[in-house]
Amino acid sequence: MSASTPIRTLTPLAIRAQKGKTPLVCLTAYTTPIARLADATCDIVLVGDSVGMVLHGLPSTLGVTMDMMIMHGKAVMRGMDRALCVVDMPFGSYEESPAQAFRNASRLLAETGAAAVKLEGGVHMKETIAFLVARGVPVMGHIGLTPQAVNVLGGYRVQGRNEDAQRVMDDAHAVEEAGAFSIVLEKLPRNLGAAITTRLGIPTIGIGAGPECDGQILVIDDMLGLFAEFKPKFVKRYASLADNAATALATYAQEVRERSFPGQEHCFGDNA
């Protein structure tokens, strides 16, 4: 392979083939610079509807629109060469009917250039997932805690405890049977995440569902310590960039007020 040969982008089929192999590395991204960083290390980069809370200051994901997802999807794709790019379908863009879901999913893929969409729901979304897959739209599923249903679930609580475990297991099987190439498991007891991973033939991607999943995903702003307003219990912060940025901003402000920019004397030439 010559140095000029482009790197092949990972596909949904390639991701599915990773079942039971090396764990999949997944992160969210919403901008071109962050996408470039994530693309270098990740297998999957998700343009998550979490962008509404992380970048737009919304109280939940419910206010995110198709136009927002398309805008951020385009930005992320400009920074991608290798990883699989998946775009979240926002609340209200797919629940009404399979036909509505296809119209919006096809628009997301066509306008962003991403390879797949993600939507929330299990048994009740089986028909919709199958409808999309049959028409050429690769789908990543999402069960357990589904943030778009937070008002019904009563908050961001762990799902699948005790007798509720069977409901979540049924959701997992429904998503696989419908043809999804992978499935996100969010905020589940560790033993349930492990059981679903063992029983499914598609990769499971955990977020607060235990290390036995076939991969893990985090909101990149959480793991880098950029989004400081809230930290989920399952998030490990690998950096504290918000603190570093605050220190840098304070130093900058002080130097502006003191007119003491190091090196500035060399920027404008000699006006004498």
N, C-alpha and C positions, 0 to 999 in steps of 0.2 A: 504494500500500500504506500503510495507516494505521500509526501507531506501535504500536498494540496488537495488530496481526496477528502471531501467533507465527512465528518463523523455521522454515522447513521443514527437518526433519532430513535429512541426507544418507542415501541409501539404497544398498544393494549395487549396484543398476543404475546409479546415478549415479557410484559409484566405478568401476565397470567402464567406463563411458563416458569416463573420464579417461585411458584408455590412450593413450600417446604425446603427451599434452597437458602442462599444468603439473604438475610433480612433486607427488605426494601427500605431505602432511606427516602423520606418524604417531608417536604416543608411547604408552607404557603409562601406566595410572593404576590406583590401587587404593583411593583414598579420595575422598570427596565434594569436599573443598577442592582437591585436585590435579586432579580431573576438571573442575572449573569453570575452572581455569587452562588446561588442555589444550584444552577445548572451544572456547575463544576463538580458538585459532590452528591447530588440527589438523583434518584431514579425517577421520582415523580415530583413535579412542582404543581401545586394546587392554587389556582386563583380562587381563593375562598370568599364566600360572602361575609366572612369575618372582617373583610375590608371596611364594611359599614361602621363597625365599632372601632377598629384599629386606626383607620385613616380619616374617617368622616365624622367621628364623634357621636354616632348613633347609639341609642341605649340597647339595641338588639339588632339582629340581622334582618328583622322584618321590613325595615324601610329600604332595603337595598333593591335597586331596579335593574332591569335588563340593560339599560344604557350604561349604568355604572359597571356592570360585569363585563360588558363589551369593551368599554374604555380601558379598564385595567387588564383585561385579557390581551388586548392589542399591545399594551405596554410590556407585559411580561413576555409575550412571544418575540418581541424585538431583542430580548436578551437571551433567547434559548437556542441551543444547538443540539443538545443531546438528550436531555431528560424528557419524559412524557409530560405534556402540559394538559391538565384537566381543569375545566372551568365549572364552578358551582352554578346550578340553576337557581335563581332567586325565588323567594316565597311568592306564590301567586302565578308563577310562569309555567307550571306543569300539573298542578293538582286537579284542575277542572276536568280534563279529559286527555286521553292519549294523543288526540289530534292537536290539542293546544300544546302539549309537551313537545311534539315533533316540530311544530312551527317554530317554537322558541329555541329548542336544541339545535335545529338546523341553522338558525340564524346565528347562534353563538359560535358554532364551528365555522360557518362560512365567513363571518366578519372578523373573527379573531385569528383563525388559522390553528386553533388548538385541536387536539386529537380526540378528546373525549369530554363528556359532561359528568357531573356528579349530582345526584338528587337524593333526597331523604325519604325514608319510608320502607316498610317491609311488605307484608302480605297485601295491604291495600294498594301498593304501587306495583304489584307484580305484572298486571296487565300492561301498564304504561311502560315499564322497563322492556318487556318483551316486544311491544309495539315499536319502540325506538330501535332496539337492536336489530329487528327484522328489516328496518329501513336504513341500516348502515350507520347508526349512531352508537358508538361504544359508550357504555354506561358503567360508572363506578357507583355502587350503592352506599348507603349510609344508614345504620340502624343504632339502636341503643338510645342514648341521649341525642335527640334531633333538635338542634337549636331553633329551627323554624317553627317547631311545635311547642316551644317553651311555655306558652300560656296554657296549653292543655295539660302539659306534664307537671305544671305547678312549680316551675323553676329549673335550675340547672342541677338536677339531682341524679345520683347514681340510679341506673335502670337495671332491671333483671335480677333483683334480689328475691330470694325464696321462691314463692309460687309464680312470680313474674318471669322467671328464667325461661319457662317454656314458651311464653309469648315471644321473647327475643330470639330464641332458637328457631321458632317457626318463621319469624321475619327473615332470618339469615338464610334459611333454606329456600324461601320464596324468592329472594333476590338472586340467589345462584341459579335456581330453576328458570328464572326469567331471562337469563343470559348475560348478567353483569360479569365483567372481567375481573372485578375485585370489589371489596366491600370494606368500608370504614366502620369500626366498632368503637363507639364513643362512650366513655364513662360507665363501664360494666365491671362487676366483680371479676377478679383475676381468674377464678376457676371457670367462670362462664366464658370469658374471652378465650381461654385455652381450649375448652370443650368445642366451641364453635370453630376454632382454627383447625382442630383435629378432624371434625366431621365434614367440613367444606372442602371442595376441590378447587376453589379459587382463593387467591391470597386475601388474608385479612390484614387490615392496616389499623393498628390500635392508636387510640388517643385516650389514655387513662383506662385501658382495658387489659393491661398486663404485658409482660415481656415475651410471652409465648406466641404472640401474633406474628404473622409473616412479615410485618413491617411496622414502622412507627411514623406518625406525623405529628407535628406541632405547628402552631402559629409562630412564624419566624420572629415576629416582634416580641413574643413571650420569651422564647428561648435565648434571644439576644439581650433581653432586659431593656427593650425600647419602649414597650407598652407597660408602664409602671402602675397604672390605675388599679389593675387587678391581676393576681397571679393564681391560676388554678393549682390545686394541691399536687396534681400529677406532673406539673411542669418543673423541669430542672433548668435553671438559668445558667447558661454557659458563658455569659458575659453580662456586664452591667452598663450597657452603652448609654442609657438615659443619664446615669450618674456622670459618666465621662463627658457627655455632651453638655450637661449643666455646668460642669467645671470649666469646660472650654468656653462656653458662652460668658460665664462670669469673668474669666480672664480677658476675653475680647472686650467686654464692656469696660473693664477697668483700664485697659490700654487705650481705648478710644478716648475716655475721659481724661487720661493723663497725657494724651498725644504722644504715646511712646510705642509706636509700632516698630518692632525690630525689623531692620532691613528696608523700611520705607524710604530711607534717605537715598537709596540707590535706584528707586523706581522711576524718577521723573527727570533725571538729568540735572545739569547745573544751569540754573536760571540767572546766574549772576552776569 
